[in-house]
Amino acid sequence: MRGIKPGMTGTMNAENDHKPHRGRKFRGKRLRTSLPKPEAEAPIPERKDSDRIAKVIARAGLTSRREAETWIEAGRVAVNGEVIRSPALNVGPNDRIAVDGKPLPTRERTRLFLFHKPRGLVTTNADPEGRPTIFGALPTNLPRLVTVGRLDMNTEGLLLLTNDGGLARALELPATGWLRRYRVRAYGEVLQPRLDSLRKGIEVDGVRYGAIEATLDRQQGDNSWITFAMREGKNREIRNVLGALGLKVNRLIRLSYGPFQLAELPAGAVEEVKTRALREQLGERLVAIAGADFSGPIVEREIVEEEPQAQKPARHPEVRGAQRRASKDDAPDRPAREPSKGTLRLPRDKDRGRSSFEGRPQARLRASSTHYGRPSQDDGERKQSSDKRHLNRSPHGDERKQPDGKDGQHRRDGKPARDPHRGSRRRSPDRGRRR
């Protein structure tokens, strides 16, 4: 009978031929709802023989995929000898690609580097304002590298670098789900319950930020140390979020990016992740999404030594002393310059030298002193003390005349003998009497 499917038994009623079979439809619906839900992770994509032109350029390590699209629109890329203007083009392994007239370099093995970015460097290839960039601080023997994300100029800490633009793009996506941890020092006070409210996300100036795990570590004076953990990083996200809470960030350090830790890597240092460890940390899914290649060659680049800066010649080099004297004798006489204010310039006598000039102050001879450091009469200088207390006094000590009319006796070594009248500290009656 027409309309009866194989395996069906019994007779069909002609009156019910026009009605739908609702019972079968209901059973099918129940069966579908009882199936387990599909996994959240996307299946591992299959490798294709052709890829987008921007993706191929990014994988070569020249630049990021977004920047490669800009190069294509500017007419800097040619495929098989023809300049293209649209990035909507798939290329295969047999296509010849050139950027700025130079053939695309051979794809190297996918590599990843950990870089401790110091403060004061911009995360870009070339800054239009002329500020220093991170690529100027990297060693010259590294391959062409692109950054995984960015850090602000005043932010320090871990920054991932790779020679595979596809890997950089895959690690930047929030769907990757890698946790990023930061250490923050902010001016102001905040309580932990207020930081717990960030787990639900927050909207600041019309921008919606995702869930943030914030932990108050300690309060140090007027500053608060906070640890942030998030799975996406928008531009100035931490600064804007804490600004909404009344805090001002004055130091920001990235501690980790996924499984990669800053640890004790010194500031400005670079460390490469080994291929085996990198492959294990990425997993098969991320490796397939990024199109990473761990079988390619590693091209070592030569270290470019910077030219030493020209040093200023020595003021009086010994080697060229004779030449300098000869040039001075041949040079015409210059008019004498007027001495500057505050300095003493004395005329020089070529025959006797500068020290023979009578006006030069001679070295002061140290006077041999007696008790309390007063100079003796034999010195001829500084008979009076500079202290006002000794301006008007009677002579005493070695200055006093002896009964026989002779001065105080001196020892053979030239030092004055001790005055017997000065044995005690009793005040003399004639002390301080005016003459």
Long-range contacts (C-beta under 8 A, 24 or more apart in sequence): 41-285, 42-285, 44-284, 44-285, 44-288, 45-288, 45-289, 47-288, 47-291, 49-92, 49-93, 50-90, 50-91, 50-92, 51-90, 51-91, 51-291, 52-87, 52-88, 52-89, 52-90, 52-91, 53-77, 53-79, 53-84, 53-87, 53-89, 53-90, 53-91, 53-97, 54-87, 55-165, 55-166, 55-291, 56-91, 56-97, 56-104, 57-97, 57-99, 57-104, 57-165, 58-146, 58-164, 58-165, 58-166, 58-168, 58-169, 59-107, 59-164, 59-165, 59-166, 59-291, 59-293, 60-104, 60-105, 60-107, 60-165, 61-105, 61-108, 61-143, 61-144, 61-145, 61-146, 61-163, 61-164, 61-165, 62-99, 62-104, 62-105, 62-144, 62-165, 63-125, 63-146, 63-165, 64-146, 64-165, 64-168, 64-169, 65-165, 65-166, 65-169, 68-165, 71-99, 76-100, 106-296, 106-297, 106-299, 107-293, 107-296, 108-143, 108-163, 108-296, 108-297, 108-298, 108-299, 109-275, 109-293, 109-294, 109-295, 109-296, 109-297, 109-298, 110-162, 110-163, 110-164, 110-167, 110-278, 110-290, 110-292, 110-293, 110-294, 110-296, 111-143, 111-162, 111-163, 111-164, 111-272, 111-273, 111-275, 111-278, 111-298, 112-160, 112-161, 112-162, 112-167, 112-260, 112-272, 112-273, 112-278, 113-142, 113-145, 113-160, 113-161, 113-162, 113-270, 113-271, 113-272, 113-273, 114-158, 114-159, 114-160, 114-161, 114-260, 114-262, 114-265, 114-270, 114-271, 114-272, 114-273, 115-158, 115-159, 115-160, 115-161, 115-269, 115-270, 116-156, 116-157, 116-158, 116-159, 116-262, 116-265, 116-266, 116-267, 116-268, 116-269, 116-270, 117-151, 117-155, 117-156, 117-157, 117-158, 117-159, 118-156, 118-267, 118-268, 119-153, 119-154, 119-155, 119-156, 120-153, 120-154, 121-153, 122-153, 123-147, 123-150, 123-151, 123-152, 123-153, 123-159, 124-150, 134-159, 137-268, 138-270, 139-270, 139-303, 140-301, 140-303, 140-304, 141-300, 141-301, 141-302, 141-303, 141-304, 142-270, 142-301, 143-299, 143-301, 148-172, 148-257, 149-233, 149-257, 151-254, 152-236, 152-239, 152-252, 154-252, 155-252, 155-253, 155-254, 156-251, 156-252, 156-253, 156-254, 156-267, 157-182, 157-183, 157-252, 157-253, 157-254, 157-255, 157-262, 158-254, 158-255, 158-256, 158-257, 158-260, 158-261, 158-262, 158-265, 159-254, 160-257, 160-260, 161-270, 164-290, 164-291, 164-292, 164-293, 166-290, 166-291, 166-292, 167-282, 167-290, 167-292, 169-290, 170-286, 170-289, 170-290, 171-257, 171-258, 171-286, 171-290, 174-210, 174-231, 174-232, 176-258, 176-286, 177-231, 178-231, 178-257, 178-258, 178-259, 179-229, 179-230, 179-231, 179-256, 179-258, 180-229, 180-230, 180-231, 180-233, 180-254, 180-256, 180-257, 180-258, 181-227, 181-228, 181-229, 181-254, 181-255, 181-256, 182-227, 182-228, 182-229, 182-230, 182-238, 182-252, 182-253, 182-254, 182-255, 183-225, 183-226, 183-227, 183-228, 183-252, 183-253, 183-254, 183-255, 184-225, 184-226, 184-227, 184-228, 184-238, 184-242, 184-249, 184-251, 184-252, 184-253, 185-223, 185-224, 185-225, 185-226, 185-249, 185-250, 185-251, 185-252, 186-223, 186-224, 186-226, 186-242, 186-247, 186-248, 186-249, 186-250, 187-222, 187-223, 187-224, 187-247, 187-248, 187-249, 187-250, 188-222, 188-223, 188-224, 188-245, 188-246, 188-247, 188-248, 189-219, 189-222, 189-224, 190-216, 190-224, 190-226, 190-245, 190-246, 190-247, 191-216, 192-216, 194-245, 195-226, 195-245, 198-241, 202-241, 202-244, 204-240, 204-241, 204-243, 204-244, 205-240, 207-234, 207-240, 209-234, 209-237, 209-240, 209-241, 212-241, 223-250, 227-255, 368-414, 368-415, 368-416, 370-397, 370-398, 370-416, 370-419, 371-397, 371-418, 371-419, 371-422, 376-416, 377-407, 377-408, 378-410, 378-414, 378-416, 392-432, 392-434, 393-431, 393-432, 394-428, 394-430, 394-431, 394-433, 394-435, 396-421, 396-422, 396-428, 396-431, 397-422
